Amino acid sequence: MRRPAHVLAKGIAITSGTITSAATIMVLVFAAFVTIPFAFIQELGLGLAVAVLLDATVVRSVLLPSTMTLLGDWNWWLPPFLRWLPRVTIEGDPEMELRPEPVPVRADD
């Protein structure tokens, strides 16, 4: 069940706008902390802004695709202690297809 590289590229392309927008907002908010006159808050704001910026650029654009390509099917391995998690799919499970129950019609309606 090896997923081709174009599938990874499509997934990253679909989510990149949302991730970039959220990261931009977070970087601006954390960078605003630098203007507060407390040294601890300034350091915290600068550190968080740089960390989010690196995560949104380097990690998401370089490390994530390369790691997923190298790992292949191991990306989707679920450890045995997490087997209790429900299996959720976009398409749904054809074996579990829900059919609506017929509604009984009353004679006095």
N, C-alpha and C positions, 0 to 999 in steps of 0.2 A: 504494500500500500504506500509506495513512495510517491510523495507529492512533487510535481515538477517545479522548477524554479519560477516559472511564470505565475504559478498560483501564489507563491510567497510574495512576488512583486505586486500582484494585484491586491492582495490583502493589505500590504503595507501602503499602497497607493490610496486605497479606500479610507484607511484610518489616519493617514498622515495629516490631513487638514484639521481634523479634530484635535489630534495630539499637539500639533504646532500651535493652534489657537489657544489651547489651554496652557501650554508652556509659555507662550508669550504673555498671557495675562499674569501667570504666576511670577515670571521674571520681573515684570513691571511692578507688581505689588511688593515683591521682596526688595527690589532696587529702591523703592520709595522708603523703605526702612532705613536706608543709609542717610537720609536727611534728618532723622530723629537725633536729638543731641545726646543720646546715651550711647557710650562706646559699645556696650554689650549688644544692644539692638542693632547698631550699625554693622558689627561683625557678623551677627546672625543673618541679617538681611543680605549682606554681600555674599556670604557663604552659600546660603540657600539659592540666591539668584544664579550664581556660577554653577552650582550643582544641577539645577533644573535645566539650565542652558546646555550644559554638557550632556545630560541625559537625553534631551530632546534632539540634539544634533548628532553627536558621536555615537551614542549607544543605539538609538533608534534607526539611524541611517546606515551605520557600518556594522556594529557588533550583532545586532539582532538578525539581519538577513544572512550574514555569513555563518553565524552559529546555527541557525535553523537549516541552512543548506548542508552544513557538515553533519549535523545530527540526524537528518533524515527522519525515519520513522520513530526514532527515540524521542522526538519532540512530543509525541502523542502518547507516550507510555504513562500509565497511571499506576502508582505504587499500590500494593495490595491493601494497605491500611486506609486507602481512600476509595475502595470499591463501593462503599455505601452511598457515594454521591449519585444523584440521579443522572441519567444520560439524556441530555438535551440536544436536539438537532433542529435545524431550521426547517427541514423538509418534513420532519415528523417520522415516526416509526410506522411503516405500513401495517405491521402486525397489530399495532395498538390503535388502529384507526377508529375514531369514535363515530358512531352512527346515532343520529337523533332517535330518541324513543318516540314511538307514536303516541300522540295525545288522544286520550279517549274522548269521544264526543258524547255529551250527555243529551238525552232525548228532550229535556225541557229547555235547551238553549235555542 
